[in-house]
Amino acid sequence: MYRQVMEVNPSTFQHAGHPVESVSWLDAIQFCNQLSSLSGLKCYYQVDGETVSVIPDADGYRLPTDGEWEYACRANSSAAQYGPVENIAWYADNSDQSTHPVGQKAANEFGLHDMLGNVWEWRWDVYDPEVYGSYRIFRGGGWADESRGCLASNRRRSHPTYTIDDLGFRVARNL
């Protein structure tokens, strides 16, 4: 989908059905706006260089907030993982050092696949602006992480321009 919308694929692992990775938070924001435009929806983000603001009444695509992502990941569970990690996630012990096509592992109770493992996912939220400035949150663990990294409660952060081969995103639609 990323290649279709953006006409480029920055991924290290460019196999059919694999999640996009090696995208920055700013790339994810641009994708959301482009997908919104192509879908005839009002873009959710106003972008001016590295400054991004929200258009609250927009009906377009966006990154989930940190709270939305955790709710979607846990799917009414209080557990750190929504199933045995080998059944729900691609991680260091079973990934063979690569991403895998989405949807091959068991879904959570909401029917969502790959909430843990495969690739980390950018969130909208700033991590701690007083300490880290504009650093953004990503969640979920990736193919290179140990199983303890693939937890619903685990979060990391980085600069909005950061890219790596186990970091991607998923989108939500604003209603």
C-alpha positions, 0 to 999 in steps of 0.5 A, spaced: 500 500 500 505 504 501 508 503 494 501 504 491 500 511 495 507 514 495 510 511 489 516 509 492 518 503 497 524 505 502 523 498 505 529 494 506 525 488 506 521 489 499 517 482 499 510 482 497 505 483 503 511 485 508 509 491 512 513 498 510 519 499 514 525 504 514 520 510 514 520 516 519 514 519 523 514 524 518 514 519 512 508 516 516 504 523 516 505 524 509 503 517 507 496 519 511 495 525 508 496 522 501 492 516 502 486 521 505 487 525 498 487 519 494 481 517 498 477 524 497 478 525 505 480 531 508 487 531 510 488 530 518 495 534 518 497 540 516 505 540 515 510 545 515 517 542 514 518 538 520 512 542 524 506 538 524 499 540 527 492 537 527 486 539 523 481 536 528 475 536 524 478 532 518 476 526 516 482 523 513 487 518 515 492 519 521 497 515 526 493 512 532 495 516 539 499 512 544 492 510 548 488 508 542 494 503 540 495 500 547 487 499 547 487 496 540 493 492 542 490 489 548 483 488 545 480 488 552 486 484 556 490 486 561 496 482 559 502 484 556 501 480 550 495 477 547 497 470 546 503 466 546 509 470 543 510 465 538 503 465 536 502 472 535 509 475 533 515 475 529 521 476 533 528 475 534 527 467 535 522 466 529 523 471 524 529 469 520 532 476 521 527 479 516 520 482 516 514 477 514 507 478 510 502 481 515 497 477 518 500 470 518 500 470 526 494 470 530 490 476 531 488 479 537 480 479 540 479 485 535 481 481 529 488 485 529 494 482 526 501 484 528 500 489 533 506 486 537 512 484 533 514 484 525 515 492 526 515 497 531 509 502 529 510 510 530 504 513 534 502 520 534 504 522 541 510 526 543 514 522 548 516 527 553 517 534 550 521 537 556 526 532 556 526 529 549 523 535 545 520 533 539 521 525 539 515 521 538 513 514 540 513 507 537 510 501 540 509 493 539 516 490 538 520 488 531 523 482 528 529 483 531 527 484 538 527 478 544 520 476 546 520 481 552 521 487 547 514 485 544 509 487 549 503 492 549 506 496 555 513 497 551 514 504 548 520 507 545 522 514 542 526 517 537 526 523 532 521 524 527 526 523 522 529 517 524 528 510 520 530 503 521 529 496 518 524 494 524 520 501 524 513 502 520 506 504 522 499 503 521 493 508 520 487 510 523 481 514 520 479 520 524 471 520 524 
